Amino acid sequence: MVRFGQHFIKSESLLREIASYLNISKDDVVLEIGAGDGRLTKYLVDAKKVYAVEIDKRLIPKLEEKNMPNVEIINKDILDFGFPKDVNKIIGNLPYELSSPITEKILLFLNSQLHSGVKNLLAVLMYQREFAERMTTFPGLKDYSRLSVLVNYYADCEIIKNIPKGVFRPPPKVDSSLVKIVPKDVVRDDKLFEVVKILFMHKNKKVINALIDSREFLKVKDKNELKSILPKLLGELAEKKVFYLELEDIQKIKEKINTLV
């Protein structure tokens, strides 16, 4: 059944292993993204509560027939679902085409939970392997992107297991990776990511050229004026290529061009 691009893991031992990475205790409240037919959900029930979110209404009866008393089944698109404020752990197999917006939503949610005093925050999520590598890559590597910066700012993130496509039914076209996300204690900074977006639209260019080429997003839109202003504002950073920028570099750029954005 792949109406919503879903691929189901066949191996019970692998499902148990995936659930084990969440380190569930009786005090945890778990959000499962894409509960499917409940084959992973049944390994989460040691938690205080599980919110099992599934978009495909045809799978809801399969979830219900498992009769899991502490599982609340929710038939919604995860992007339209307001995450409950008691959630401290998140698990799921994310659809590739929606991985970016869902990941951003998760990161911002975990950040808000951290600042609300929620303890033991953790996400264990499965992505297509290429996407997971983009999440965890470093400046200067070809996969370094806006996503890499976003993840690095808000969380400690690591690939904990690569999963071959053959364990799924039906098998997807590519392998997957299981990723562990632990939120960092940082202040939400939407302004920083406005600058990240502007820069990474032209990630292979020097910072000065990337900003000039994205000048429709800046208050100063005259190309020649920017050519004069930016070197003075940014110093050596103006000549650095975007995909080599460390997070600290981008934060400095944000501060220096604050009046332009």
Residue pairs with C-beta under 8 A, 6 or more apart in sequence:
1 8
1 56
1 58
1 59
2 170
3 56
3 58
4 55
4 56
4 95
5 95
5 96
5 97
6 34
6 36
6 56
6 93
6 95
7 93
7 168
7 169
7 170
7 171
7 172
8 36
8 37
8 39
8 168
8 169
9 15
9 18
9 39
9 40
9 93
9 167
9 168
9 169
10 167
10 168
10 169
11 167
12 39
14 163
14 167
15 39
15 40
15 43
16 43
17 161
18 40
18 43
18 91
18 124
18 126
18 161
18 178
19 40
19 43
19 44
19 91
21 124
21 160
21 161
21 178
21 180
22 28
22 30
22 44
22 89
22 91
22 122
22 124
23 122
24 30
24 44
24 46
24 47
24 89
25 46
25 47
25 120
26 46
26 47
26 48
27 48
27 120
28 47
28 48
28 88
28 89
28 120
29 47
29 48
29 49
29 50
29 51
29 84
29 86
29 87
29 88
29 89
30 44
30 47
30 49
30 50
30 51
30 87
30 89
30 90
30 91
31 50
31 51
31 53
31 83
31 84
31 87
31 89
31 90
31 91
31 92
32 40
32 41
32 44
32 50
32 51
32 52
32 53
32 90
32 91
32 92
33 53
33 78
33 90
33 91
33 92
33 93
33 94
33 102
33 125
34 53
34 54
34 55
34 78
34 92
34 93
34 94
34 95
35 41
35 52
35 53
35 54
35 59
35 63
35 73
36 54
36 56
36 59
36 62
37 59
37 62
37 63
38 52
38 62
38 63
38 66
38 68
40 91
41 50
41 52
41 63
41 66
41 68
41 71
42 66
42 68
44 50
44 71
44 91
45 68
45 70
45 71
47 70
47 89
48 70
49 70
49 71
49 72
49 86
50 68
50 70
50 71
50 72
51 71
51 72
51 74
51 84
51 87
52 63
52 71
52 72
52 73
52 74
53 74
53 76
53 78
53 81
54 60
54 63
54 73
54 74
54 75
55 75
55 76
55 77
55 78
57 75
60 73
60 75
63 71
63 73
64 73
74 81
78 92
78 98
78 102
78 105
79 98
79 101
79 102
79 105
83 105
83 109
85 113
85 116
87 109
87 113
88 113
88 118
88 119
88 120
88 121
88 122
89 120
89 121
89 122
89 123
89 124
90 106
90 109
90 110
90 122
90 123
90 124
90 125
91 123
91 124
91 125
92 125
92 126
93 125
93 126
93 176
94 102
94 103
94 125
94 126
94 127
95 102
96 127
96 128
96 131
99 127
99 128
99 131
100 147
103 125
103 135
103 147
103 150
103 151
104 150
106 123
106 125
106 181
107 150
107 151
107 154
107 155
107 181
107 183
108 154
108 188
110 121
110 123
110 154
110 155
110 181
110 183
111 154
111 183
111 186
111 188
112 188
113 121
113 183
114 121
114 183
114 185
121 182
121 183
122 180
122 181
122 182
123 180
123 181
124 160
124 178
124 179
124 180
124 181
125 178
125 179
125 181
126 163
126 176
126 177
126 178
126 179
127 135
127 176
127 177
127 179
128 172
128 174
128 175
128 176
128 177
129 162
129 174
129 175
129 176
129 177
130 143
130 174
132 159
132 176
132 177
132 179
133 143
133 159
133 177
134 143
134 144
134 145
134 147
134 148
135 147
135 148
135 151
135 157
135 179
136 148
136 151
136 157
136 158
136 159
136 179
137 143
137 144
137 145
137 148
138 144
138 148
139 243
139 244
139 245
139 246
140 243
140 244
141 243
142 243
144 203
144 243
145 200
145 203
146 193
146 196
146 197
146 200
149 193
149 196
149 200
149 247
149 250
150 193
150 196
151 157
151 181
152 247
153 184
153 186
153 189
153 192
153 193
153 247
154 183
154 184
154 186
155 181
155 182
155 183
155 184
156 181
156 182
156 184
157 179
157 180
157 181
157 182
158 179
158 180
159 177
159 178
159 179
160 178
160 179
160 180
161 177
161 178
162 175
162 176
162 177
162 178
163 175
163 176
163 177
163 178
164 175
165 171
165 172
165 173
165 174
165 175
165 176
168 176
191 254
191 258
191 261
192 250
192 251
192 254
194 217
194 261
195 250
195 253
195 254
195 257
195 261
196 250
197 217
198 210
198 211
198 214
198 217
198 218
198 261
199 207
199 210
199 211
199 214
199 242
199 245
199 250
199 253
200 210
200 242
201 210
201 213
201 214
202 209
202 210
202 213
202 214
202 242
203 210
203 241
203 242
203 243
204 241
204 242
204 243
205 213
205 241
205 242
206 238
206 239
206 240
206 241
206 242
207 230
207 234
207 237
207 238
207 239
207 240
207 241
207 242
207 245
207 253
208 226
208 227
208 230
208 231
208 234
208 238
208 239
210 242
211 218
211 226
211 230
211 257
211 260
212 223
212 226
212 227
212 230
215 221
215 222
215 223
215 226
217 261
218 226
218 257
218 260
218 261
219 259
219 260
219 261
220 226
220 229
220 260
229 260
230 238
230 257
231 238
233 256
233 257
233 260
234 253
234 256
234 257
237 245
237 249
237 252
237 253
237 256
240 249
245 253
254 261
